[in-house]
Amino acid sequence: MTGFETKLMIITGMSGAGKTVAIQSFEDLGYYCVDNLPPTLIPKFLELMKDSTNNIRKVALVIDLRGREFFDTLYESLDVISEEDWLQEHIIFLDAKDETLVSRYKETRRSHPLDKGGLPLNGIKQERKILDELRGRAQKIIDTTNLKPKELREKIHGLYADEQEATFSVHFVSFGFKYGIPIDADLVFDVRFLPNPFYVEHMRPLTGLDEEVANYVFKWTDTTKFNEKLLDLLQFIIPQYKKEGKSQVVIAIGCTGGQHRSVALTEYYSQTISETNLTHITHRDIKKRKGH
């Protein structure tokens, strides 16, 4: 974010997805935080931020449907923000699966803001429709379905602590399509067309971290051709993400169960890309096979 006087984090997303934890995390990082700012007040707030007499250079705002009567003006305000050359804005959208959000509402015994006194699921479905466009404009989507509050804080600190901001990283995630696509992935590639070690009986209990499985995955001509094309694409597209100002790009590689092919390929891509970029690896579903 070098070159900008002030950083503005806009935290939004589904009710119950963790916005309170997120704003507290940014407060810990030294941000001036405002919870539930009505979108109509954003232009006035920008004027205060731009005032040279103050020393506020890091701001985090929570904007959600508690201010829904003003919500239609949000997109106009976001357009205004994007035109301010002294300001670097970053929208974070917090999301979670419907069943997780319903469970959280039941635990707190709270009503959904769009369906007070009714069923939480009805309000959640309405909210998803209203926030669909905003989700599409977010620079970062964080899925909190499987995150405890402490883990969400750690994730935000890892992404946005000052010492991390100047470093661009590529995060590779292996996963199984049978367990769903990672919601926070920027790019998703399906490798289920490659021969599957699962059908070689003695390899079934192994994973893509085992040399025998990796050798099996990489011995096919289709794998070689796919790797050449994908790595060529990544070498072109990763610098474009850097130019856009992203601090991280998440690349998800999926096979059927997330145990063999996706794991071996993710390890290979990370090792190859690490020659020019900081990389991280998560094998999301490697331990979900039966009996492990």
Disulfide bonds with the S-S distance in Angstrom:
none
